[in-house]
Amino acid sequence: MSTNAPPSARIAPIQSFIRHWRISAVVALVVVLAGVPFAWFKGQSSYNAEAVFMVAPAYMKNLETDKEVELQSNSQYLQFVFHLSKTVTRYDVLKKAIKSLNDKGIDLKPPAMSERRYIESLQKTTYVRSIPETYMVRIGRDDTDKKHLDELVNAITDAFIQTTREEQIYGSSDRAESLSERQKVLLGEMAKLEDERAGLAEKLNLTTFNENTENPYDGNLRLLNEKLANATIERMKAEIALASFRNEKEVSSTYQRSALELRLQDAGLQSLRNEVVKRTEELNRLTSGLASQHPAKAGMEAELQAMTKRLTLRESEFEKLAQANLLTRFIAAAEQAKATEQDIQKQLNEVQAQASDFARTFRRAVWITKELNRRETDYYEIRDRVNYLLSEKNAIGFVRLVTAALPPETPMGTGKVKMLLMVIVAAVLVGFILPTVIEILDRNLRSVMEAEKAMGISAAGWLVRMRDYASKMKAADQMRRFSSTLIREKARHNRQVYGFTSVKLGTGVTRVVLETARTLVQLGPKVLVIDANSFKPHGAFEDFKIGLTDYLSGRAELTQVVSSFNHEGTLLDVVSIGAYRTNGLRRLDKFKLAMTEWSQSYDFILVDVPPLLLSADAELLIEVIGQVFLVAEIQSMTKADVVRAKGVLEKLDPDAVGLFVNGVPIGPSSSGVDPVIVESLTGKKYKEFMQVPYWSLRLEMLKTQWSAWRMQRRAAKFIKTKIKTELA
C-alpha cells in the first residue's frame, strides 16, 4: 500500500551545511586558529643544501665477497639502507663532522649552546631521504642562514662515508693481527702433532690413520680366530677318524681309500690273483673230464688248494701291513692337527696380550690425524681471511659519494602568506565537508527509502515536517492520499480497525492518528479515535474523565466513554484512556466486544497503541486489532529501532502490517525552494515560477537585512545622543 514516490536520502551538501552551520563555523574557526601558528613557522622561506651518496646493491670487492655484509634479497638491501640512514645522524658521526669544520676554522655552533645540544639539534634538523627507484640517498639541511650550509652538509657526508668504510670490516687491522698470532700457534701445534704421529706410525708399522682405516690389530685378531677355529675342526676330525679306524678296522670314505680297496688295487696281489685264476681255470678244464679215481685228478686238486691257500695268506699279510700303515697315518694326522691348534692358540694369546696397548696407540694416532686436519683447515681459513682483511680494508665497499652539496643561492619554501591562505582554504573545506560527513555517519533515519529498506515493505503513507504554510499544504495533500488508501482497503478487504504504534515515545503517533481521523471525517466516513496508550496518553484528552479503562474495569458503560474533541476545527469522536490506566489495560474480552459494537457505528476506528518496545499493552492490542501501522519518524529513530520493531511484529504475526513515515524533511533544492511544494501551491512548473536565481534573491534579502540593521543602529545612536543632550 504505497502512495506517491517519497523523497530519497541523497547526499545534499548545501542542506547539510544549512542544518549544521554552527558546527561548521566552530570547526573552521578552530582550524584557522590552529593553522595560524603553523603557517607562521612552516611558511618561513629557507635555504637548502643536499649531498647525494649511493648504496651499491653488491659489495665492490677486490678478491671475494665479504660474507658478513652480503645482500641476498631486496628486504636485506632496504634494511641496510635504513641502517645507513640512521648512521648519518649518529652522535659520533656528527661530532667528527664538527671537528673537521673546526679544523678548517669554521665554527657554526651558537655561543650559548653546548656541543652536545648543538649535535642533538643537528640530529633533529638533518634529514636523510631515499630517492625512489634509485640506489641513491640524499643528506640535506634547511636553514634560514645560507652561510657555510653546504660546507656543513659536506662535512657530515664525508664523516659518514669515512665511518662507514671503517666499519664495513670493523677493526680490520686488529683482527688481522689477532689472526696472524693464531696462525703461529696453529703451526706450533701442528709440528708437535706430526712428530708424535711419526713415532706411533713406526711403532705400529702403519703410515695411514683415519676414521675409514681398519685397525690392523682387529684384522689380525679376526684372522687368528678363524685359523684357530679351522685347526680345532681339523683336530676333531683327525681324532674321530683315528677312533673309528681302531674300532671298525676300516677307513671312512670321507678321508681316503679303505683297506679293502688297497688290497684289491695292489699290483702284486692282483698279478698273483690273476695267475691263480688262470691256473684254476686250466686245472678245472683238465679235471673236468677225469673220473674221481683218476690218479692225475687228485694231484691237480691238491695243486689248486695250495694255490688258493698261498693267495689267501698273501692277502692276509698285505691287509695287516696296510692296517698298520693306516693306523700310523691316522695317529700322525691327529698329532699334527693337535700341534697346529696349539701353535695357533699360542699366537692368539700373544696377540690378545697386546690388545689394549695396540688399540690405544692406534686411536691416539687417528685422533692426532683428525686434529692435524682440523688445524690445517683452520690455518688455511685464517690465512685467507688475513689476506682478505689486508687487501679489502681500504676498498670502496657499499657506500660512495655521488654529488657533494653546492652553495645555496635561492631561498625555498611556501611563504607565510601562501601558507595562511592554504590554512583558510582548508578551514573552509573542512567546514563545508564536515556537515555532509555528519549526515553520512548519522544512524538515524534520513528518508522514507531508508525506513522502507529497514522494514522490508513500502510505506503506506508519509507526512512531511510542517514548518510553514507551504509544508502544511503539502502535509494535507499527503494525508488525503493516505486516507484514500484506507478507504480502498475498507472497500476491498472490509478493514476498518487500525492500530498505530511506534518504537519509542515522541515519534508523533498521536498526531498522525488525529490528522488521519480529521482527513477521513472531511472526506465523509465516520471515524472513532481511541487512545489506548496507557504508557503515555494524549495530554489534550485529560479533560475527559471517563475513558477506556473505566469501561474495561466495569465503572462506566460503553456509551459513556465516547467524547467529542475539536482538532483544528474538526470535531472528532474520541475515547480517552480513562482514570484507571496505572496497571495497563485489563479485560481484553470486553475490549473485543467494544470494538465489535463500535464497528457497527463507525466506518473507521483508529487506535493509538503504546510504543511497541516499551509497553506490553502494545502486543496485546495488536493481537486484538489485527491491522497495525508502524509510525517511523525521520531523525528520531534509528534503522536498528525499525529492524527491532519488525522482528517483534513478525513474532506477533498480525493480519496486516503497514509503514507510515512521519516528519519527512522537504528541503530546498539548489535554488533554495522545494520544487514539489512550489508546483503544488502555484499550479505552475517550477522553472516558470523561479524566474530569478535563488542566489540573487538571497543576496537581495541580505542587503535588505543589512539596511534594516544599519537603520536600527542609527536610530539607537540618535536616541542615545538625544538622551545625553537632554540630561546635559
C-alpha positions in Angstrom: 0.0 0.0 0.0 2.3 2.8 -1.2 1.4 6.3 -2.1 3.4 8.7 -4.3 7.1 8.3 -4.5 8.8 9.6 -1.4 12.0 11.7 -1.4 15.2 9.7 -1.4 18.1 10.1 1.0 20.5 11.6 -1.5 23.5 13.5 -0.2 22.8 17.2 -0.2 25.9 19.2 0.9 24.1 22.5 0.9 21.2 21.3 3.0 23.6 19.6 5.4 25.6 22.8 5.7 22.4 24.8 6.5 21.4 22.3 9.2 24.8 22.2 10.8 26.2 25.6 10.0 27.1 26.3 13.7 29.3 23.2 13.9 30.9 24.1 10.6 31.7 27.6 11.8 33.2 26.4 15.1 35.3 23.8 13.4 36.5 26.2 10.7 37.4 28.7 13.3 39.4 26.1 15.3 41.3 25.1 12.1 42.2 28.7 11.4 43.3 29.4 15.0 45.4 26.2 15.0 46.8 26.8 11.5 48.0 30.4 12.0 51.0 29.4 14.2 51.7 26.5 11.8 51.6 28.9 8.8 53.9 31.3 10.6 56.6 28.8 11.4 56.3 26.4 8.4 55.7 29.2 5.9 59.0 30.8 6.5 61.4 30.5 3.5 64.7 28.8 4.0 67.9 27.8 2.1 68.6 24.1 1.3 71.8 22.2 0.7 71.9 18.5 -0.2 74.6 15.9 -0.9 73.9 12.5 -2.5 75.6 9.2 -1.9 74.9 5.8 -3.4 74.4 2.5 -1.7 75.5 -0.2 -4.1 73.5 -3.5 -4.1 76.7 -5.5 -4.3 80.0 -5.2 -2.5 82.7 -3.7 -4.7 85.4 -6.3 -3.9 89.0 -6.9 -4.9 89.3 -10.6 -4.1 86.0 -12.1 -2.9 82.6 -11.2 -1.4 82.6 -10.4 2.3 80.1 -12.9 3.7 79.4 -10.6 6.7 77.5 -8.0 4.7 76.4 -9.9 1.6 72.9 -8.6 0.5 71.0 -11.5 -0.8 67.5 -10.0 -1.1 65.7 -6.7 -1.6 64.4 -6.7 2.0 68.0 -7.0 3.3 69.1 -4.2 1.0 66.3 -1.9 2.3 67.2 -2.8 5.9 70.8 -2.0 5.2 69.9 1.4 3.6 67.8 2.2 6.6 70.7 1.3 8.9 73.0 3.6 6.9 70.4 6.4 7.1 70.4 6.2 10.8 74.2 6.2 10.8 74.3 9.6 9.2 72.8 11.3 12.3 74.7 9.3 14.8 76.3 11.3 17.6 79.9 10.3 16.8 79.5 11.0 13.1 78.2 14.5 13.7 80.9 15.1 16.2 83.5 14.1 13.7 81.9 16.4 11.1 82.0 19.4 13.6 85.6 18.7 14.3 86.6 18.7 10.7 84.9 22.1 10.3 86.7 23.4 13.3 90.0 22.3 11.8 89.1 24.5 8.8 88.4 27.4 11.1 84.6 27.2 10.7 82.6 27.2 13.9 78.8 27.1 13.4 77.8 26.4 17.0 76.0 29.2 18.7 78.0 30.6 21.6 75.2 30.0 24.1 74.8 26.3 23.2 76.9 23.4 24.4 78.4 21.0 21.9 76.1 18.2 23.0 72.9 20.3 22.5 74.2 21.5 19.1 74.8 18.0 18.0 71.3 16.9 19.2 69.8 19.8 17.2 71.7 18.7 14.1 70.3 15.2 14.6 66.8 16.6 14.5 67.2 19.1 11.6 69.4 17.0 9.3 67.3 14.8 7.0 68.2 11.6 5.2 65.8 10.5 2.4 66.0 7.8 -0.2 65.5 8.8 -3.8 62.7 6.5 -5.2 63.5 4.0 -7.9 67.3 4.5 -7.4 70.2 3.4 -5.2 70.8 6.9 -4.1 70.2 8.7 -0.8 70.1 12.4 0.0 71.6 14.1 3.0 70.4 17.7 3.5 69.6 20.6 5.8 67.3 23.6 5.7 68.3 26.8 7.3 67.4 30.5 7.2 71.2 31.3 7.0 72.9 30.1 3.9 76.4 30.8 5.2 78.6 27.6 5.4 75.4 25.5 4.9 76.9 23.5 2.1 80.2 23.0 4.0 78.3 21.6 7.0 76.4 19.1 4.8 79.6 18.0 3.0 81.4 17.6 6.4 78.5 15.4 7.6 78.6 13.4 4.4 82.4 12.9 4.5 82.3 11.9 8.1 79.6 9.4 7.4 81.4 7.8 4.4 84.6 7.6 6.4 82.9 6.0 9.3 81.1 3.5 7.0 84.3 2.5 5.3 86.0 2.0 8.7 83.0 -0.1 9.9 82.3 -2.1 6.8 85.0 -4.5 8.1 85.1 -3.4 11.7 88.6 -3.4 13.3 90.3 -4.9 10.2 93.8 -4.2 11.4 93.3 -5.5 14.9 91.5 -8.6 13.5 94.4 -9.3 11.0 97.0 -9.0 13.8 95.0 -11.3 16.1 94.5 -13.9 13.3 98.3 -13.8 12.5 99.0 -14.7 16.1 96.6 -17.6 15.8 98.4 -18.8 12.7 101.7 -19.1 14.6 100.0 -21.0 17.4 98.5 -23.4 14.9 101.8 -24.0 13.2 103.5 -24.9 16.5 100.7 -27.3 17.4 100.8 -29.0 14.0 104.6 -29.6 14.3 104.2 -31.3 17.7 101.4 -33.5 16.5 103.3 -34.5 13.4 106.3 -35.7 15.5 104.1 -37.7 17.8 102.2 -39.3 14.9 105.5 -40.3 13.2 106.6 -42.2 16.4 103.3 -44.0 16.6 103.4 -45.0 12.9 106.9 -46.5 13.4 105.6 -48.5 16.4 102.5 -49.8 14.7 104.2 -50.3 11.3 101.4 -48.1 9.6 101.5 -45.0 7.6 97.8 -44.1 7.3 95.5 -43.2 10.2 91.9 -42.1 9.6 88.3 -43.0 10.5 87.9 -45.3 7.5 91.1 -47.2 8.0 90.6 -50.6 9.7 92.7 -51.3 12.8 95.3 -53.8 11.7 95.1 -55.4 15.1 91.4 -56.2 14.7 92.1 -57.8 11.3 95.0 -59.9 12.7 92.9 -61.0 15.7 90.0 -61.9 13.5 92.3 -64.0 11.2 93.8 -65.9 14.1 90.4 -66.7 15.5 89.4 -68.0 12.1 92.5 -70.1 11.9 92.1 -71.4 15.4 88.5 -72.5 14.7 89.6 -74.3 11.5 92.5 -76.0 13.3 90.2 -77.2 16.1 87.8 -78.6 13.5 90.7 -80.4 11.7 91.9 -81.8 15.1 88.5 -83.1 15.9 88.1 -84.7 12.5 91.5 -86.5 12.9 90.7 -87.8 16.3 87.3 -89.0 15.2 88.9 -90.8 12.2 91.5 -92.5 14.4 88.9 -93.7 16.9 86.7 -95.0 14.0 89.6 -96.9 12.4 90.6 -98.5 15.7 87.0 -99.7 16.3 86.0 -100.7 12.8 89.4 -101.6 11.3 88.3 -99.7 8.2 88.6 -96.2 6.8 85.7 -93.8 6.1 85.3 -92.8 2.5 85.4 -89.2 3.5 89.2 -89.3 4.2 90.9 -91.9 1.9 90.6 -95.4 0.4 89.7 -98.3 2.6 91.9 -101.3 3.4 89.8 -103.5 1.1 90.3 -101.1 -1.8 94.1 -101.0 -1.1 94.2 -104.8 -1.2 92.2 -105.1 -4.4 94.2 -102.4 -6.1 97.7 -103.8 -5.1 99.6 -104.7 -8.3 101.5 -107.7 -6.7 98.4 -109.3 -5.3 96.5 -108.6 -8.5 99.2 -110.4 -10.5 99.2 -113.4 -8.2 95.4 -113.4 -8.2 95.4 -113.4 -12.0 97.8 -116.4 -12.1 95.7 -118.3 -9.6 92.6 -117.6 -11.6 94.3 -118.6 -14.8 95.8 -121.8 -13.3 92.5 -122.6 -11.6 90.6 -122.3 -14.9 93.2 -124.6 -16.6 93.1 -127.2 -13.8 89.3 -127.1 -13.9 89.4 -127.7 -17.6 91.8 -130.6 -17.3 89.9 -132.2 -14.4 86.5 -131.7 -15.9 86.7 -135.0 -17.9 88.6 -137.1 -15.4 86.9 -139.5 -13.0 87.3 -139.1 -9.3 89.5 -142.2 -9.1 91.9 -140.9 -11.8 95.4 -140.5 -10.3 96.0 -137.1 -12.0 92.9 -135.5 -10.7 94.0 -135.7 -7.0 97.3 -134.1 -7.8 95.6 -131.3 -9.7 93.1 -130.7 -6.9 96.0 -130.6 -4.4 97.8 -128.0 -6.6 94.6 -125.9 -6.7 94.2 -125.9 -2.9 97.8 -124.9 -2.5 97.5 -122.0 -4.9 94.3 -120.8 -3.2 95.9 -121.0 0.3 99.0 -119.2 -0.9 96.8 -116.4 -2.3 94.8 -116.1 0.9 98.0 -116.0 3.0 99.4 -113.2 0.8 96.2 -111.2 1.1 96.1 -111.6 4.9 99.7 -110.4 5.3 99.0 -107.4 3.0 95.9 -106.4 5.0 97.8 -106.5 8.3 100.6 -104.4 6.8 98.0 -101.9 5.3 96.1 -101.5 8.5 99.3 -100.9 10.5 100.3 -98.3 7.9 96.9 -96.6 8.1 96.9 -96.6 11.9 100.3 -94.9 11.8 99.0 -92.3 9.4 95.8 -91.6 11.4 97.9 -91.1 14.6 100.3 -88.8 12.8 97.4 -86.8 11.3 95.8 -86.4 14.8 99.1 -85.3 16.4 99.7 -82.8 13.6 96.2 -81.3 13.9 96.7 -81.0 17.6 100.1 -79.4 17.3 98.7 -76.9 14.8 95.8 -76.0 17.0 98.2 -75.4 20.0 100.5 -73.3 17.9 97.6 -71.0 16.6 96.3 -70.8 20.2 99.6 -69.6 21.4 99.8 -66.9 18.7 96.3 -65.8 19.6 97.1 -65.5 23.2 100.2 -63.4 22.4 98.2 -61.0 20.2 95.4 -60.7 22.8 98.0 -59.8 25.4 99.0 -56.8 23.2 95.3 -55.7 22.5 94.9 -52.7 24.9 98.2 -51.2 24.1 97.8 -51.6 20.3 94.2 -50.2 20.3 95.2 -47.2 22.5 98.1 -46.4 20.3 96.1 -46.7 17.1 93.2 -44.5 18.5 95.8 -41.9 19.5 97.2 -41.9 16.0 93.8 -41.5 14.5 92.9 -38.6 16.9 96.2 -36.9 16.0 95.4 -37.2 12.3 92.0 -35.6 12.9 93.5 -32.8 14.9 96.1 -32.2 12.3 93.4 -32.0 9.6 91.3 -29.6 11.7 94.2 -27.3 12.5 95.3 -27.4 8.9 91.8 -26.3 7.8 91.7 -23.5 10.4 95.2 -22.4 9.3 94.2 -22.1 5.6 90.9 -20.3 6.5 92.8 -17.8 8.8 95.4 -17.3 6.1 92.7 -16.5 3.5 90.9 -14.2 6.0 94.1 -12.3 6.8 94.8 -11.8 3.2 91.3 -10.5 2.6 91.4 -8.1 5.5 94.8 -6.7 4.4 93.6 -6.2 0.8 89.9 -5.1 1.4 90.1 -2.7 4.4 90.6 0.3 2.0 88.1 -0.8 -0.6 85.2 1.4 -1.6 82.6 -1.0 -0.3 78.8 -0.3 -0.5 78.8 3.4 0.0 80.3 6.1 -2.3 79.7 9.8 -2.8 77.8 10.8 -5.9 77.3 14.6 -5.6 78.6 17.0 -3.0 76.4 19.8 -1.6 76.6 23.1 -3.6 76.3 26.5 -2.0 72.6 27.6 -1.8 71.6 30.6 -3.8 67.8 30.9 -3.8 65.5 30.6 -0.7 62.9 27.9 -0.9 59.5 27.5 0.8 55.8 28.2 0.5 55.9 31.6 2.3 53.8 32.8 5.2 51.0 34.4 3.1 50.5 31.4 0.9 50.6 29.1 3.9 48.0 31.2 5.6 45.8 31.1 2.5 46.1 27.4 2.4 45.0 27.2 6.1 42.0 29.4 5.3 41.1 27.2 2.3 41.5 24.1 4.4 39.2 25.6 7.1 36.5 26.4 4.5 36.7 22.9 3.0 36.6 21.3 6.4 33.7 23.5 7.4 31.8 22.6 4.2 32.5 18.9 4.2 32.0 18.2 7.9 28.2 18.6 7.8 28.0 16.1 5.0 30.2 13.7 6.9 27.9 14.1 10.0 24.9 13.3 7.8 26.5 10.2 6.4 27.6 8.9 9.8 24.2 9.6 11.3 22.5 6.3 12.2 19.0 7.9 12.4 16.5 7.5 9.6 17.0 10.2 7.0 14.5 9.3 4.4 11.4 7.2 3.6 13.5 4.9 1.5 15.7 4.0 4.5 12.7 3.3 6.6 11.2 1.1 3.8 14.5 -0.8 3.4 14.8 -1.4 7.2 11.1 -2.5 7.4 11.2 -4.6 4.2 7.9 -3.1 2.9 6.8 0.0 1.1 5.4 2.9 3.1 1.6 3.2 3.1 2.0 6.9 3.7 4.3 9.7 4.8 3.9 13.0 6.4 6.2 16.0 5.8 7.6 18.1 8.6 5.2 21.0 9.0 7.2 24.3 9.5 5.2 26.8 7.4 2.1 27.2 5.4 3.5 25.6 2.3 4.6 22.5 4.1 1.2 22.3 5.9 -0.5 22.3 2.5 1.9 19.5 1.4 1.1 17.6 4.5 -2.6 17.9 4.0 -2.3 16.5 0.5 -0.3 13.6 1.8 -2.9 12.8 4.5 -5.6 12.8 1.8 -3.5 10.2 -0.1 -3.2 8.1 3.0 -6.9 8.4 3.8 -7.8 7.3 0.3 -5.6 4.3 0.8 -7.5 3.3 4.0 -10.8 3.8 2.2 -9.7 1.5 -0.6 -8.6 -1.1 1.9 -12.0 -1.0 3.6 -13.8 -1.3 0.3 -11.7 -4.2 -0.9 -10.9 -6.1 2.4 -13.5 -4.7 4.8 -10.8 -3.5 7.2 -11.9 -0.6 9.4 -9.9 -1.0 12.6 -6.3 0.1 12.5 -3.7 0.4 15.3 -0.9 3.0 15.2 2.3 2.3 17.2 5.9 3.2 17.2 9.2 2.0 18.7 9.6 4.7 21.3 8.0 7.9 22.6 7.9 11.2 20.8 7.5 9.9 17.2 4.2 11.7 16.5 1.9 8.7 16.6 -1.0 10.6 18.2 -0.7 13.5 15.7 -0.7 11.0 12.8 -3.8 9.4 14.2 -5.6 12.7 14.7 -4.6 14.0 11.3 -5.8 10.8 9.7 -9.1 11.0 11.5 -9.6 14.6 10.6 -8.9 14.0 6.9 -11.2 10.9 6.9 -14.0 12.9 8.5 -13.6 15.7 5.9 -13.9 13.0 3.2 -17.1 11.7 4.7 -16.6 8.5 6.7 -17.5 8.4 10.3 -14.3 7.9 12.5 -13.7 7.0 16.1 -10.3 7.7 17.7 -9.3 5.5 20.7 -6.4 6.5 23.0 -5.2 3.1 24.2 -1.8 4.4 25.1 -1.7 3.7 28.9 2.1 4.3 28.8 1.7 8.0 27.9 -1.8 9.1 26.9 -2.5 12.2 24.9 -2.5 15.4 27.1 -5.4 17.0 25.3 -7.7 14.1 26.4 -7.1 14.6 30.1 -10.3 16.7 30.4 -12.3 13.6 29.6 -12.6 11.9 33.0 -14.4 8.7 31.7 -12.4 6.6 29.2 -11.5 3.2 28.0 -10.1 1.8 31.3 -13.2 2.9 33.1 -15.3 0.7 30.8 -12.9 -2.2 31.0 -12.9 -2.1 34.8 -16.8 -2.0 34.9 -17.1 1.6 36.2 -18.7 3.0 33.1 -21.0 2.0 30.3 -19.8 1.8 26.7 -22.0 4.8 25.7 -20.3 6.9 28.4 -16.7 6.7 27.1 -17.1 8.4 23.7 -16.5 12.2 23.8 -16.2 14.9 21.2 -12.8 16.6 20.6 -12.1 19.7 18.4 -9.0 19.1 16.4 -8.1 22.1 14.3 -11.7 23.0 13.6 -12.9 19.5 13.1 -15.0 17.6 15.7 -13.8 14.1 16.3 -15.3 11.3 18.3 -12.6 10.1 20.7 -12.2 7.6 23.6 -9.6 8.7 26.2 -7.6 6.2 28.2 -9.5 7.0 31.4 -8.6 7.2 35.0 -7.6 3.6 35.7 -4.6 3.2 33.5 -1.9 2.6 36.2 -1.7 -1.2 35.7 -2.3 -1.2 32.0 -5.3 -2.4 30.1 -7.5 -5.2 31.6 -10.3 -7.4 30.3 -9.4 -7.7 26.7 -12.6 -9.7 26.2 -14.6 -6.6 26.9 -12.3 -4.6 24.6 -13.2 -7.0 21.8 -16.9 -6.6 22.5 -16.5 -2.8 22.4 -14.7 -3.0 19.1 -17.4 -5.1 17.7 -20.1 -2.7 18.9 -18.2 0.4 17.7 -17.5 -1.2 14.3 -21.3 -1.2 13.7 -21.5 2.6 14.4 -18.3 3.9 12.7 -16.6 3.4 9.4 -13.1 3.6 10.8 -11.7 3.0 14.2 -8.1 4.4 14.7 -6.4 3.1 17.9 -3.4 4.9 19.4 -1.3 1.9 20.6 1.6 2.3 23.2 5.2 2.1 21.9 5.9 -1.5 20.7 9.2 -1.9 22.6 8.2 -0.1 25.8 4.8 -1.5 26.8 3.3 -5.0 26.9 -0.1 -3.5 26.1 1.1 -2.9 22.5 1.4 -6.6 21.8 -1.9 -7.4 23.4 -3.7 -4.7 21.5 -2.1 -5.7 18.2 -3.3 -9.2 18.7 -6.9 -7.9 19.1 -6.9 -5.2 16.4 -5.3 -7.3 13.7 -4.1 -4.4 11.5 -1.3 -2.1 12.6 0.8 0.7 11.2 4.3 1.2 12.5 5.0 5.0 12.6 8.7 5.8 12.0 9.8 9.4 12.4 12.8 10.7 10.5 15.8 11.8 12.6 14.1 10.4 15.7 14.5 6.7 15.1 17.5 4.6 14.0 17.4 1.9 11.4 18.1 -0.6 14.2 14.9 0.5 16.0 12.9 -0.2 12.9 14.5 -3.6 12.5 13.8 -4.5 16.1 10.2 -3.5 15.7 10.0 -5.6 12.5 11.2 -8.6 14.5 8.5 -8.1 17.1 5.8 -7.7 14.5 6.9 -10.9 12.7 6.7 -12.7 16.0 3.2 -11.4 16.7 2.1 -12.1 13.1 -0.9 -9.7 12.8 -3.3 -9.8 9.9 -1.7 -6.8 8.2 1.3 -4.6 8.8 1.9 -1.2 7.3 4.6 1.5 7.5 3.9 5.2 8.0 6.8 7.6 7.9 6.5 10.8 9.9 8.5 14.0 9.9 9.9 13.7 6.4 12.1 16.8 5.7 11.3 18.6 2.5 14.5 20.5 2.0 15.1 23.1 -0.7 16.9 22.2 -3.9 19.8 24.1 -5.4 17.5 27.1 -5.7 16.6 27.0 -2.0 12.9 26.1 -2.5 11.3 22.7 -2.7 10.0 22.2 -6.3 7.2 19.9 -5.2 5.8 22.5 -2.8 6.1 25.2 -5.4 4.3 23.2 -8.0 1.6 22.1 -5.5 0.8 25.6 -4.4 1.2 27.6 -7.7 0.0 25.0 -10.2 2.9 26.1 -12.4 6.1 24.4 -13.4 9.0 25.1 -11.1 11.1 26.6 -13.8 8.4 29.0 -14.8 7.9 30.1 -11.2 11.6 30.7 -10.4 12.4 33.4 -12.9 15.1 34.9 -10.7 18.0 32.7 -9.5 18.0 31.8 -5.8 21.4 33.3 -5.1 20.1 36.6 -6.4 17.0 36.5 -4.2 19.2 35.6 -1.3 21.6 38.4 -2.0 18.7 40.9 -2.1 17.5 39.5 1.2 20.9 40.0 2.8 21.0 43.6 1.5 17.6 44.3 3.0 18.6 42.8 6.3 21.8 44.8 6.3 20.0 48.0 5.6 17.4 47.3 8.4 20.2 46.6 10.8 22.0 49.9 9.9 18.8 51.8 10.3 18.3 50.3 13.8 21.8 51.2 14.8 21.4 54.8 13.6 18.0 55.1 15.4 19.5 53.7 18.6 22.5 56.0 18.3 20.2 59.0 17.7 18.1 58.2 20.7 21.1 57.8 22.9 22.6 61.1 21.8 19.3 62.9 22.3 19.0 61.4 25.9 22.6 62.6 26.7 21.7 66.1 25.3 18.6 66.4 27.4 20.4 65.2 30.5 23.2 67.7 29.9 
